[in-house]
Amino acid sequence: MNNTIEKIKDHRSIRQYLDKDVPDELIDEIIKSAQAMPNSINGQQTSVIVVRDKAKREKLAELVGNQPYVAKAPVFLVFVMDFYRTYLAGEKTGFNQVIHEDIEGILAGATDVGIALGASVIAAESLGLGIVPIGGIRQNPEEVIELLGLPEYTFPMVGLVVGYPADESHKKPRVPFESFKHNESYDKKAVEDSIDVYDEKMSKYLKEIGREEQEVNWSVFTSRIYQSVYYPKVKAATIKQGLKTK
Ligand SMILES: Cc1cc2nc3c(=O)[nH]c(=O)nc-3n(C[C@H](O)[C@H](O)[C@H](O)COP(=O)(O)O)c2cc1C
């Protein structure tokens, strides 16, 4: 293939970082890559907050559920779904914005943030940097909103730790390709057949990295998490931000 694709396919999340700063120019290149991505109606409903301040990163490391790499790596990016900018456009024109009150707005905003996050991951890894996304940013959203001064109609969707990797990390296997790629219509059988195959593959992988006791396999790990709403404060926080869903 080509280098870009090879690099993308070699992705792995990094949770050990060197004590080494990342220059502003590199961070700007990452964020410019995110900004260049497609977005819904060109509303550009994403903002990225760069957090370098050590005390702030330490606080965030705690708020995201005690994830130490948020404090250890020199840069933490927070990807914000941003309907404040478009709200201002409506204030200017007199057209009253309602999209942020509907699930369609939330889906469009979340999609845009996801695309921006993906581009940032690729850009950072292409520069030899390590990353790990942090969904834990939604564990205590009201405190994060306060700490980052986020206005109404915005929400911290995901964080991204950026730094120089201190270890190689392992490449995590994915579900069988035949159950990920569907031709013409959804192939339920392929998905059903993939579960046992992938569980076996993951338990082998987990044994290799010494985590088989904690995680067991994909089915056990995932279904344990999905038996509860793991970030229960999100709903109240979105309503407080004016993002109430109909
Ligand atoms: C939206 C999102 C949120 C995530 N949140 C966390 C997190 O809070 N903490 C963490 O250690 N990893 C987090 N991850 C990383 C995933 O656990 C990781 O991508 C997944 O296990 C696959 O492993 P890999 O990235 O090494 O291939 C997140 C990834 C995504 C895309």
The ligand as a MOL file (V3000), in Angstrom:
LIG
                    3D

  0  0  0     0  0            999 V3000
M  V30 BEGIN CTAB
M  V30 COUNTS 31 33 0 0 0
M  V30 BEGIN ATOM
M  V30 1 C -13.8190 7.7510 22.0110 0
M  V30 2 C -12.7600 6.9440 22.7330 0
M  V30 3 C -12.6580 7.0320 24.1000 0
M  V30 4 C -11.6500 6.3230 24.7750 0
M  V30 5 N -11.4970 6.4910 26.1230 0
M  V30 6 C -10.4380 5.9280 26.7500 0
M  V30 7 C -10.1580 6.2440 28.1160 0
M  V30 8 O -10.8740 7.0090 28.7750 0
M  V30 9 N -9.0640 5.6730 28.6740 0
M  V30 10 C -8.2230 4.8400 27.9900 0
M  V30 11 O -7.2230 4.3840 28.5630 0
M  V30 12 N -8.4540 4.5290 26.6860 0
M  V30 13 C -9.5300 5.0520 26.0610 0
M  V30 14 N -9.7430 4.8290 24.7230 0
M  V30 15 C -8.8180 3.9430 23.9870 0
M  V30 16 C -9.4740 2.6020 23.6780 0
M  V30 17 O -9.5410 1.8130 24.8350 0
M  V30 18 C -8.6400 1.8960 22.5850 0
M  V30 19 O -8.6510 2.6810 21.4200 0
M  V30 20 C -9.1940 0.5010 22.2630 0
M  V30 21 O -9.0690 -0.3580 23.3780 0
M  V30 22 C -8.4120 -0.1220 21.0900 0
M  V30 23 O -7.0330 -0.1700 21.4160 0
M  V30 24 P -5.9460 0.5310 20.4810 0
M  V30 25 O -6.3100 1.9800 20.3620 0
M  V30 26 O -4.6270 0.3430 21.1890 0
M  V30 27 O -5.9880 -0.1540 19.1640 0
M  V30 28 C -10.7630 5.4780 24.0340 0
M  V30 29 C -10.8910 5.4080 22.6540 0
M  V30 30 C -11.8720 6.1410 22.0150 0
M  V30 31 C -11.9450 6.0780 20.5000 0
M  V30 END ATOM
M  V30 BEGIN BOND
M  V30 1 1 1 2
M  V30 2 1 2 3
M  V30 3 2 2 30
M  V30 4 2 3 4
M  V30 5 1 4 5
M  V30 6 1 4 28
M  V30 7 2 5 6
M  V30 8 1 6 7
M  V30 9 1 6 13
M  V30 10 2 7 8
M  V30 11 1 7 9
M  V30 12 1 9 10
M  V30 13 2 10 11
M  V30 14 1 10 12
M  V30 15 2 12 13
M  V30 16 1 13 14
M  V30 17 1 14 15
M  V30 18 1 14 28
M  V30 19 1 15 16
M  V30 20 1 16 17
M  V30 21 1 16 18
M  V30 22 1 18 19
M  V30 23 1 18 20
M  V30 24 1 20 21
M  V30 25 1 20 22
M  V30 26 1 22 23
M  V30 27 1 23 24
M  V30 28 2 24 25
M  V30 29 1 24 26
M  V30 30 1 24 27
M  V30 31 2 28 29
M  V30 32 1 29 30
M  V30 33 1 30 31
M  V30 END BOND
M  V30 END CTAB
M  END
